[in-house]
């Protein structure tokens, strides 16, 4: 599933191509996504102009002169800007035809994504209860330490909880914990203030680096121009189970936390769970 860096990469790639463009027509070939695409989208969007593209967590928010839309990529969705004339393929479900001869095309083989219309997107239940953005000043060591007090859940599960902080998906949770030297099963309440500050620092650093490198491409994700993300070339532990640690050469260990692949180094990640 695309994570925060992949969605931010998409936002940055789409913005200069879409902002200011007028929508001529909306074509919905497959309306049955995670939730049905509302019929009025095809009626209200034509002649609307795209004003802005923002992001909240893993959701894109597109503002037009007719209203605002929330776009979520699900597990396999992508948005690309292509010529009108390029024939759609099997999993190309939605096209926004633009007045410059291009189209915004949504592709989603698994159909777990969604396109929603809402006048106040941040008030939608999906977004209203989300935690702070990890790359803002609202997410810092003291905040994480306060959250961890009395919580005996594994720290990896805590930082992946979108009600606590958004956008720290499985890849970046694995990588951040390794960089901070924290065992993923460590009960959150055992972390010191210094450990929380260190973990926050590495979450911010890795997410920033991943965005700069176009995100991570493991299977489905590609950038707006079709190119892969390159952050996977720097992965230290994720998807490297049983391979030698890049630091100490100890074979990396694989376990499941909440059914998610969790890879760590028993030597470098020294804060052990009880």
Secondary structure as UniProt FT lines:
FT   HELIX           4..18
FT   TURN            19..20
FT   STRAND          22..28
FT   HELIX           40..44
FT   TURN            46..47
FT   STRAND          49..56
FT   TURN            57..58
FT   STRAND          59..64
FT   TURN            65..66
FT   STRAND          67..72
FT   TURN            74..76
FT   STRAND          77..83
FT   TURN            84..85
FT   TURN            90..91
FT   STRAND          92..98
FT   TURN            99..100
FT   STRAND          102..108
FT   STRAND          114..117
FT   TURN            119..120
FT   HELIX           121..123
FT   HELIX           125..128
FT   STRAND          132..133
FT   TURN            134..135
FT   TURN            137..138
FT   HELIX           141..148
FT   TURN            149..150
FT   HELIX           155..159
FT   TURN            162..164
FT   STRAND          165..166
FT   HELIX           170..180
FT   TURN            184..185
FT   HELIX           188..190
FT   HELIX           193..212
FT   TURN            213..214
FT   TURN            224..225
FT   HELIX           231..234
FT   TURN            238..239
FT   TURN            241..242
FT   TURN            246..248
FT   STRAND          253..257
FT   TURN            258..259
FT   STRAND          260..264
FT   TURN            266..268
//
